[in-house]
Amino acid sequence: MIQPPVYYPFFDSIKETKRRLIEAPLQKVGNSYRIDFAAFEAKIIEEKVKLFILCSPHNPVGRVWQEEELHQLLAICQKHEVVVIADEIHRELILGDQQFVSAITVAQRLGIEKLIILDSPSKTFNLAGLLLSHVWIPDLEMRTTYHAWCRQYKQTEVNCFGLTAAKAAYESGDQWLADLLSVVATNEQMIRQQLQEAFPKIELLPLEGTYLLWVDLRQVIAKERTKHVIQDTAGLAVDYGEWFAKDGQGLIRLNLATTPTIIQQALDRMIEAIKKEERHDD
Ligand SMILES: Cc1ncc(COP(=O)(O)O)c(C=O)c1O
């Protein structure tokens, strides 16, 4: 089970391993996304769910799940013996006031051992090319099974450059990370200010965590025209809402992990393209 709108490879990983894909969509309440705990539990019971993939912080909606939310979520999973995989790759990318809490902290309090945490320095420290990630599995039996599976696919080696880079990043990357977060915050501010001023009806979701901004364009352009406007007219490569959820057309995900200069270029092009589309509509 997954919680759309969510990072689209989650859908693929379930389909490609020939599992049944169950969706417990996040609920939009006002200008933010929440977990509908009753619907989440009902889906588990109804569909006999065995495994839940949590995205924390959540890509693309930018939520940093709070301890109470995680507690409630994990307690439901524990009650119904659902194994949790928590993808925490965005854990260091916290922009708002909320503190990141790992699912492993909450699981320990609840006495849950059957839990898998996925993490990597690849997002925070821009090391994706060095192919290194880590998996934490507290339960010995589960860990042994995982190791056996890895051996079968000869996946036991890590890239030594990746290992060295990860060590350097975690041991001495604090300042770099602080600078990165400040650039992302500047980029976010620029986008909010300029987009909102040009088109007050564009909805920009709060960015508590990740460097990915979830933007709803449906009040300003027809949702079927989104790709035409953003890709063909503005010449921008963004991620489209329908990749993250069935009903996501008309939303886009903007990646803010770049320089303010590039963000300004993207903004100029986007604003011009949307204005052109509005004129075309008239
Ligand atoms: C939630 C989440 N998990 C995993 C990944 C993939 O990370 P990597 O590029 O290190 O494979 C991403 C990348 O966008 C992500 O957002």
The ligand as a Gaussian input file, in Angstrom:
#p B3LYP/6-31G(d) Opt

LIG

0 1
 C       11.436000       9.358000      -1.958000
 C       12.580000       8.994000      -2.856000
 N       13.166000       7.788000      -2.754000
 C       14.195000       7.428000      -3.548000
 C       14.681000       8.275000      -4.510000
 C       15.785000       7.784000      -5.410000
 O       17.011000       8.065000      -4.949000
 P       18.315000       7.621000      -5.759000
 O       18.444000       8.596000      -6.882000
 O       19.415000       7.744000      -4.782000
 O       18.059000       6.255000      -6.258000
 C       14.108000       9.543000      -4.661000
 C       14.576000      10.448000      -5.707000
 O       13.896000      11.364000      -6.133000
 C       13.036000       9.920000      -3.813000
 O       12.463000      11.135000      -3.900000

